[in-house]
Each structure stands twice: as C-alpha cells, then as structure tokens.
Amino acid sequence: MKRFDPRIVFGLLLLAGGGLALAQQMGYLKHATNIFWGAIFLAAGFSFLFLLFNGHWWASFPGFTLLGLGALILLPDAMSELGGAVFLGGIAISFWWVFFSARIERWWALIPAGVLTALSVMIVVAQRFEQLGGAVFLGGMGLAFFAVYSTAPKERWWALIPGGVLSTLGGVTIAAERVGEFQTAGIFFLGLALTFLLVAVLAGMKWAYLPAFILAVMGALGLASMMDVANYVYPIGLIAAGGFLLYRYFSKR
C-alpha cells in the first residue's frame, strides 16, 4: 500500500480554489474566495482539534484560533461588525479549554481567557450600548481575577486587588456619565475601600483595614458632595483638629 502523499491534498485544494475563483468571475457564485479560505482555516482548525482530543493540550491554541479565523472569514456582510468578537472568542475558548482541562496546574489560563472573553463581549455590547463597552471590558477582567482567587484563596489572595480595582473602574465608567467629578471620585475610593476590606476579611490580612478605612472616608467625602455636605466638612474638620490640640495642651497643664 502506498504511503499517503500530501501533494494530493494540496492539489485538490488548488483545484477547489481555482474552481471557486472561476465560478465567482463568471457570476455563478459570490464570495467564492472567502468560502475557499474560510474552509481552509476551518479544516486546519479541526486538524489541530484532532490532536487536542488525542491528548495534546497545546493544540487548543492553534485549533480554536484557526476555527475563529475561519468563522470570521465566512461571516455574512450583515454580521461583519461582529467579526472581532468571533475571532477573539475563538482564542478565548482555547484558554478556557486549557484551564478546565487541568484547573489546578493551569490556573494562569483564567487571566487571558477572562480578558479575551471580556473583549469579545464588549464588542457585541458596544454595538447597541456604546456607553457600556468600557464597563463590560473592565468588569469582565475584574471577574477573571476573582475567578483566579477562587482557585486557591490562601495562595492567590493577591488576585482580589486587581479584581476589585478593575471592577471598580468598570463602575466608574458608568458613574462618570451620570454624576459629577467629586461623586465619581467618591465611588472610586469606596470601591477601593471595599477591595481592601475583602483582602482583610477573606485573606486575613490585617494591614488592609487601614487603607480600607482611609479610602472609605475619602469616598464618603466624595459622595457627601452630592448633598452639599462636603462644603462644611473641611472647616469643621479644621475646627475639630484645632480644638483637640488645645484640649491636649491645657489638659497636660
């Protein structure tokens, strides 16, 4: 029996490509070139998935990426705006596969998986709700770091900080369109305060209570400006500090 010759495959592909291109030139078929290259990338993607299902986890990256690229090429014109989401979603799936196939050893795959998924969802959401795009992206990345924390809370407590900061920034992008600068800053500081509070409570890091308290005070001052209370906080604070110093001085005498 003769050994399989790869030249046969290439020859058939050239014949198919030439036939499709000719059909397009003669007006019998539209987008023939896209169909040809889309099919090529899909076939290449499925070939790597064959390796993936036979124990080669690294094949997930080229496999799903090529499938995403093939799907992108084959998208109809009416859905062309979603092309970026389809392509990035394919890459994201490769990282999700890597993570779920070995969640303990490959926890790191959660970060690129979450970022790429957030980017993909952002593209879809921004088509109808442009003002929510930034919030979806930043919030999605924040959720990815919270997921990293959940894989090993004692070892990866640090993931709470980028998770909280990114989620807070996602909320700030929405708040900035609805409230003033001081109120937006207040929301930002309160989000950071909650982040450090989570570090203190969930991770047992006692030092985090101090920045949580300071940031909470700053956030409260920012939100207080919505009720015109902040205009009085500063002078009252100065009076209280001066009175305290005088009290300490005369009490010692």
C-alpha positions in Angstrom: 0.0 0.0 0.0 1.4 3.4 -1.0 2.2 6.0 1.7 -0.1 9.0 1.7 1.3 11.8 -0.3 0.4 15.3 1.0 0.8 16.6 -2.6 -2.6 15.1 -3.3 -4.2 17.3 -0.6 -2.6 20.4 -2.0 -3.5 19.5 -5.5 -7.2 19.1 -4.5 -7.1 22.4 -2.7 -5.7 24.2 -5.7 -8.3 22.7 -7.9 -11.1 23.7 -5.5 -9.7 27.2 -5.1 -9.3 27.7 -8.8 -12.8 26.3 -9.5 -14.4 28.6 -6.9 -12.5 31.7 -8.2 -13.6 30.8 -11.8 -17.2 30.5 -10.7 -17.0 33.9 -9.0 -15.6 35.5 -12.1 -18.3 34.0 -14.2 -21.0 35.3 -11.8 -22.2 31.9 -10.7 -21.1 32.3 -7.1 -20.5 35.3 -4.8 -17.7 35.5 -2.2 -16.1 32.3 -3.5 -12.7 33.4 -2.3 -14.0 33.9 1.2 -15.6 30.5 1.1 -12.4 28.9 0.0 -10.1 30.5 2.6 -12.7 30.1 5.3 -13.0 26.4 4.6 -9.1 26.1 4.6 -8.9 27.7 8.1 -11.7 25.6 9.4 -10.1 22.4 8.1 -6.8 23.4 9.7 -8.5 24.2 13.0 -10.3 20.8 13.0 -7.0 19.1 12.3 -5.5 20.6 15.4 -8.6 19.7 17.4 -7.9 16.1 16.4 -4.6 16.4 18.1 -6.2 18.1 21.1 -8.7 15.3 21.6 -5.8 12.8 21.5 -4.0 14.3 24.5 -2.0 17.3 23.1 -3.4 20.2 25.1 -1.2 22.8 23.4 -3.2 22.1 20.1 -6.1 24.0 21.7 -4.4 27.4 20.9 -4.0 26.9 17.1 -7.1 24.8 16.9 -9.7 27.2 18.2 -7.9 30.3 16.9 -8.0 28.9 13.3 -11.7 28.0 13.8 -12.4 31.5 14.9 -10.5 32.9 11.9 -12.4 30.7 9.5 -15.7 31.7 11.1 -14.6 35.3 10.8 -14.0 35.0 7.0 -17.3 33.2 6.5 -19.4 35.7 8.3 -22.0 37.3 6.1 -21.7 41.0 5.4 -24.7 41.8 7.7 -22.7 40.4 10.7 -19.3 41.8 9.7 -19.2 44.2 12.7 -19.1 41.1 15.0 -16.0 39.7 13.3 -13.7 40.9 16.1 -15.9 39.2 18.7 -15.9 35.9 16.8 -12.2 35.9 16.3 -11.3 36.9 19.9 -14.0 34.5 21.2 -12.2 31.7 19.4 -8.9 32.5 21.1 -10.7 32.8 24.4 -12.2 29.4 24.1 -8.7 27.9 23.7 -7.6 29.4 27.0 -10.9 28.2 28.7 -10.2 24.7 27.4 -6.7 24.8 28.7 -7.9 25.9 32.2 -10.8 23.4 32.5 -8.7 20.5 31.3 -6.3 21.0 34.3 -7.7 23.6 36.7 -5.0 23.2 39.4 -1.9 23.3 37.2 -3.2 25.7 34.6 -5.0 28.3 36.7 -3.0 31.0 34.8 -5.1 30.4 31.7 -8.0 32.1 33.5 -6.5 35.6 33.1 -6.1 35.6 29.3 -9.4 33.7 29.0 -11.2 36.3 31.0 -9.6 39.3 29.2 -10.3 37.9 25.7 -13.9 37.0 26.7 -14.4 40.5 28.1 -13.1 42.0 24.9 -15.4 39.8 22.8 -18.5 40.6 24.9 -17.5 44.3 24.8 -17.6 44.3 21.0 -21.1 42.8 21.0 -22.5 45.0 23.7 -21.0 48.2 22.2 -22.9 47.6 19.0 -26.1 48.6 20.8 -25.0 50.1 24.1 -21.8 52.0 23.3 -21.6 53.7 26.7 -21.4 50.3 28.5 -18.4 49.0 26.5 -15.8 50.1 28.9 -17.7 48.8 31.9 -18.1 45.4 30.4 -14.5 45.1 29.5 -13.1 46.3 32.8 -15.7 44.4 34.8 -15.0 41.3 32.9 -11.3 41.5 33.6 -12.1 42.0 37.3 -14.3 38.9 37.3 -11.4 37.0 35.8 -9.1 37.9 38.7 -11.9 37.0 41.2 -12.0 33.6 39.5 -8.2 33.3 39.9 -8.7 34.0 43.6 -11.4 31.3 43.9 -9.0 28.6 42.6 -6.8 28.9 45.7 -7.9 31.5 48.2 -5.0 31.2 50.5 -2.3 31.3 47.9 -3.8 33.7 45.4 -5.3 36.3 47.7 -3.5 38.9 45.7 -5.9 38.5 42.9 -8.6 40.2 45.0 -6.8 43.6 44.5 -6.7 43.7 40.7 -10.2 42.1 40.7 -11.6 44.8 42.9 -9.7 47.7 41.2 -10.8 46.7 37.7 -14.4 46.1 38.8 -14.4 49.5 40.4 -13.1 51.1 37.3 -15.8 49.4 35.4 -18.4 51.0 37.7 -16.7 54.4 37.5 -17.0 54.4 33.7 -20.8 54.3 34.1 -20.9 56.7 37.0 -18.9 59.3 35.2 -21.7 59.7 32.7 -24.3 60.3 35.4 -22.8 62.2 38.3 -20.2 64.9 38.9 -16.4 64.5 39.2 -16.4 64.5 43.0 -19.1 61.9 43.2 -17.3 59.8 40.7 -14.1 60.0 42.7 -16.2 59.1 45.8 -17.4 55.9 44.1 -13.9 55.1 43.0 -12.5 55.4 46.5 -15.4 53.4 48.0 -14.7 50.7 45.5 -11.1 50.6 46.5 -12.1 50.6 50.2 -14.3 47.6 49.6 -11.4 45.9 47.8 -9.0 46.2 50.7 -11.8 45.2 53.1 -12.2 42.0 51.1 -8.4 41.5 51.4 -8.6 42.0 55.2 -11.7 39.8 55.7 -11.2 37.0 53.2 -7.4 36.8 53.1 -6.9 37.6 56.8 -4.5 40.5 56.0 -4.9 42.8 59.0 -2.9 45.6 57.4 -5.6 46.1 54.8 -8.0 47.5 57.3 -6.1 50.8 57.4 -6.2 51.6 53.7 -9.8 50.4 53.6 -10.7 52.9 56.4 -8.8 55.8 54.8 -10.3 55.1 51.3 -13.8 54.8 52.8 -13.5 58.2 54.4 -12.3 59.7 51.2 -15.2 58.0 49.3 -17.7 59.2 51.8 -16.5 62.8 51.4 -16.8 62.5 47.7 -20.4 61.2 47.9 -21.2 63.8 50.5 -20.7 66.5 47.9 -24.0 65.3 46.3 -25.8 66.8 49.4 -23.5 69.8 49.7 -22.3 68.4 53.0 -18.6 68.4 51.9 -18.6 72.2 51.9 -18.9 72.1 55.6 -16.7 69.0 56.3 -13.4 70.8 55.7 -13.9 73.8 58.0 -15.5 71.6 60.7 -12.5 69.3 60.4 -10.1 72.1 60.9 -12.1 73.4 63.9 -12.2 69.9 65.4 -8.4 69.4 64.9 -7.6 72.8 66.5 -9.9 72.2 69.4 -8.3 68.8 70.0 -4.8 70.3 70.1 -5.8 73.0 72.5 -7.6 70.4 74.7 -4.4 68.3 74.8 -2.3 71.3 75.7 -4.4 72.6 78.6 -5.2 69.2 79.9 -1.5 68.5 80.4 -1.1 71.7 82.3 
